[in-house]
Amino acid sequence: MRRLLFVLACTASSSCVFAQPPLIFGRGVINAASFMPPGLPAGSIARGSLFSIFGRTLGPTSSPPLAFPLSTSLGNVTIQVTQGATTVAAIPVFVSPGQINAIMPSNAPLGQVSIKVFFGNFKTPSAPVRVVSDSFGIFAVNPGGLGPGVMQNFVSGTSTPVNTPTAAAQPGQTIILYGTGLGAGLNADNMAPVPGNLATKTEVFVGGQTAAIQYNGRSPCCAGLDQIVFQVPASAPLGCWVPVQIRTSGATVSNSVTMAISADGSPCSDSGNALTAPFLAGQKIGLIGLLRTDNNEDVGLKKTGNVKTDTAMMTFQQENPLPFAPFNAVISLPPAGACTAYTASGDLLDGDSIPGSDPGVKFLNAGASLTLTGAAGNRTMRRTTTNARNFQPLGFTYTGTQLKTGLFLDPGNFSLTSLGGADVGPIQAAVTLPNPTGLTWTNRDQTSVIDRTKGFTVNWTGAPAGQTVVIFGGGVDAPTNSSAVFACVAPAGSSSFTVPPVALGNLPATRTNLLQSKDAVYVGALPAANPTSFSASGIDIGAIVAGAFAGKTVIFQ
């Protein structure tokens, strides 16, 4: 009866809240900079590094201030790291109900450990974590560990502006990069860091080029925070989103972030990407992508299959010009000759979103649907009710299937129409789709088993004049619900490109049970520099990008 009266009283009171027991979310312990999913190669936590714990009811609503020496208790929160009979205490540096940031002790046992959070009289169930000697993550301006990295251009001792598109670095300039995961520091984790190079072998890659390192150790300001000082290579590619990666101990590759580089330090530009300037300026963009993929599927199959798919991508958006740099994984391509990579939980090969992309985006209402009309009739491409970017299947064929199939994006003339919406007016546009057999991936059949530590080379012929050849692919690990993809832009006029090991560093290895993995590589061309334009009221620039890609299932070792 007392319990019933309590429930009725709470139901009638807006101030009554039922407390939930504290819980660490599944795979919710990650590097505080990279946000790397635990199922990927760099998803472990390094000794002496900052890591984040995500969950519920983990700590107080406000985090107390810090002072050296740091304590193993903050806001009545403590963290235990246990392996067998050994237990050490992590050092919390930020606490809240949904997130804790802490330092993994430099004496934490290596290998698989369990973590528990204690908050007052409550504790969470154990969460599994792998502890390693080093695994570096680069801090990014945007959440999710991708896009523009937290870097400063060194101009003088009193001038170190943050690297941005309007404050680009130049070849030969010194850069200060911030991250975490170089390994145990030179003094106790709870004390102000002692500056000095750490013994961990550290490599920096800028646009695929090796950079000279001047310092790799703790940042003097903060426990667990590392900084790497390097020099932009003279041969580094120029652009607004030049990829940067760190490799430690010759094996573990960080997340990929980007930096802006120009020849003389002036604002960056991308001659091969027509959308860079309007995107950075915060203009209103309408982008329609029409894509055909021709994929050979032969991994784990007794008989080779072939899948052709026609897909449309639609987005109408405006970026809020941020103090640093907007970023969109579709628009923010690397410069010619370079590769970038993205990691996330979920299935990035099946259209799952990349976290941290478009942090300041405002999607525009362009109506409920668009209609694409060609020789095979028309297709209605419906928009999401949130107006967000979406993908729409237009047709497919699959060898051996008894389903009704059919392709739609055959070469020829198409018209695109819509009635418009609250933000974007009616659209009437025309586009000619190229011959999808124009580019031939000549060594596709020989690209089957790829050693991630060595990279691989693709060769092609017949690339359409004036179009950009793009090589992309990735892997999905079903048991850990994690995936990684890479994207490379080949130099103009080339017929071969080698994808370097650092671009493949966080792809999960293909499982022995092939049904637990999904791995593929694609080669094709896009008119990135000269898309078909269209106009409509409410947008500053409209672009239709039509491309064709050849794909192949592979095994990543």
Buried (B, 14 or more C-beta within 10 A) or exposed (E): EEEEEEEEEEEEEEEEEEEEEBBBBEBBBBBBBBBBBBBBBBBBBBBBBBBBBBBBBBBBEEBBEBEEEBBBBBBEBBBBBBBEEEBBBBBBBBBBBEBBBBBBBBEBBEEEBBBBBBBEEEBBEBBEBBBBBBBBBBBBBBEBBBBBBBBBBBBEEEEBEBBBBBBBBBBEBBBBBBBBBBBBBBBBBBEBBEEEBBBBEBBBBBBBBBBEBBBBBBBEEBBBBBBBBBBBBEEBBBBBBBBBBBBBBEBBBBBBBBBBBBEEBEBBBBEBBBBBBBBBEBBBBBBBBBBBBBBBBBBEEEEEBBBBBBBBBBBBBBBEBBEBBBBBBBBBBBBBBBBBBBBBBBBBBEEBBBBBBBBBBBBBBBBBBBBBBBEBEEBEBEBEEEBBBBBBEBBBBBEEEEEEEEBBBBBEEBBBBBEBBEBBBEBEBEBEBBEBEBBEBBBBEEBBEBEBEEBBEBBBEEBBEEBBBBBBBBBBBBEBBBBBBBBBBBBBEEBEBBBBBBBBBBBBBBBEEBEBBBBBBBBBBBBBBEBBEBEBEBBEBBBBBBBBBBBBBBBBE
